[in-house]
Amino acid sequence: MPPVATARFGIGEVVRHRLFAFRGVVFDIDPVFANSEEWYDAIPEDVRPRRDQPFYHLLAENAESSYIAYVSQQNLERDETDEPVDHPAIEGLFDDFNDGRYELRREHRH
């Protein structure tokens, strides 16, 4: 098993993609790549991320839509806009939005 890197972002934090125009709120974190080989192989080799880093599940949005994204740590950075994310699933997972992050609903904490 590959060594596990420390996650730079936490559940409820709003982040944005470094290369593509979308942002989202973190709702889950894999310590290393944990998606399908088909998903990984579909990424062009010259921009394919390393597997040995945290990967984040995001409730994401861009100018056209909202969706679920799976993004490597190397491709994310903090979103400095201090704006909430407009995704229909946020209400089911999170409560208040303060200081650029969402608070996980009590029933989802463990």
N, C-alpha and C positions, 0 to 999 in steps of 0.2 A: 504494500500500500504506500502511496506517495506521502511525503511529509505534509502536515496540515499547516497552512498559513493562517495568520490572524485576520479575522474579518475587519475591514476598515469601516464598514457601515453597519448600522443596527436596524432591527425591526422598527418600522415607523418612520425611518429617516427618508427624506426626499432627496433624490439623486437625479443626475442627468447623464446621458450617454456622451462620451467624449467626441465621437465621430458622427453620430446620427442625431437628428433633431427630435429627440423625445426625452421625456422625463418620467419619473414614477416614484412610487413609495414602496420601500422594501417590505415584503410580507413573509419571506422565508429565505433562509441561507443554506446552501450546501457548502461544506468545508472544502470540497474539491468537485470537479466536474461530475455530474450525476444525471446527465440527459442521454438521449439515444445516440448511437453512432451515426445514424442517418442525419440527425440534427447537426452534429459536429462536422461531418464530412460535407455538408451543404455550404459551410462557410468557406469563402475563397481562401486558399492556403496562405496567401500573403497577408491576410488580416485575421487568420484563425488564432484564437487565444490559447494560451497554455492551459493544460488541464489541472495543474497542481496549484490552484489558487481558488479562493472562494468564488462561488457563482451565486447570483442573487435573483430571486423571483420578485418581479415588480408588477404592481398594478400601474400600467404605463398609459401615457397619453401622448399624442402628437397633434398637429393642427387639424387632422381629419377624423381621428377616432381614438377610442380607448381599447386596451387589450392587455394580455399577460405577456411579459417579456422575461427572458432568461439571459442574464448578462454577466460576463466575467468581471472580476474586480478591476482588472487593468483598463477596462473600458468605461468605468464610472467615475464620477466626481460629484462632490456635494453641489446641490442646487442652491444658489445664493439668492434666488428671487424672493424667498419668503412667501410664496404663493401656494395655496393648496392645490392638490392634484384633482382633476375632474374625472373620476372613474366611478362607475356605478357600484362596484364591490366594496368601496372604502367604508361605507356606512355599516356593512356587516362585520367588518374586522376591527375598525378603529373608532375611537371617540373623538375627543378634541384635537384640534390642530393648533399647536403653539410653538413658537420659535423654530419654525421650519421642520417640525416633526409631528407625527401623529402618535397618539397614545393608544396602545392596544387595548381592546375591550377586555374587561375583567374575565369574562368567560373563556377567553382565548389564551390567557396567561397560564404558565405552569412552572 
